[in-house]
Amino acid sequence: MLGWALAFFIIAIIAAIFGFGGIAAGAVAIAKILFFVFVVLFLLSLIAGLFRRGKPTV
């Protein structure tokens, strides 16, 4: 998912260079959404991994 966010960010930069403001704004919005979804999913999996690990046995 982070790869898709990076791809849309690159598309937005290229579109901005060539003057396509609407396409650039749309690509930036998609990249932001995908990035924040990636961050939320990463944090949820990190927390779930900590709880799933359990207490160590000695």
C-alpha positions in Angstrom: 0.0 0.0 0.0 2.9 2.3 0.7 4.1 1.6 -2.8 0.7 2.8 -4.3 0.9 6.0 -2.2 4.4 6.6 -3.5 3.2 6.0 -7.1 0.4 8.5 -6.8 2.8 11.0 -5.3 5.1 10.6 -8.2 2.2 11.0 -10.6 1.1 14.1 -8.8 4.6 15.6 -9.1 4.8 14.9 -12.8 1.3 16.3 -13.4 2.2 19.4 -11.5 5.4 19.9 -13.5 3.3 19.8 -16.8 0.6 22.1 -15.4 -2.2 19.6 -14.9 -3.4 21.1 -11.6 -6.6 19.0 -11.3 -4.9 15.7 -11.9 -2.1 16.6 -9.5 -4.5 17.6 -6.8 -6.4 14.3 -7.2 -3.3 12.2 -7.2 -2.0 14.0 -4.0 -5.3 13.4 -2.3 -5.2 9.7 -3.2 -1.6 9.4 -2.0 -2.5 11.1 1.3 -5.4 8.8 1.9 -3.4 5.7 1.1 -0.5 6.8 3.3 -2.7 7.4 6.3 -4.5 4.0 5.8 -1.0 2.4 5.6 0.0 4.1 8.9 -3.2 3.1 10.7 -2.9 -0.6 9.5 0.7 -0.7 10.5 -0.1 0.6 14.0 -3.0 -1.9 14.4 -0.8 -4.8 13.3 2.0 -3.6 15.7 -0.4 -3.5 18.6 -2.0 -6.8 17.7 1.5 -8.4 17.5 2.3 -7.2 21.0 -0.9 -8.6 22.5 -0.7 -11.9 20.6 2.9 -12.5 21.8 1.7 -13.1 25.4 3.7 -13.3 28.5 7.1 -15.1 28.3 7.5 -18.3 30.2 10.6 -18.6 32.4 
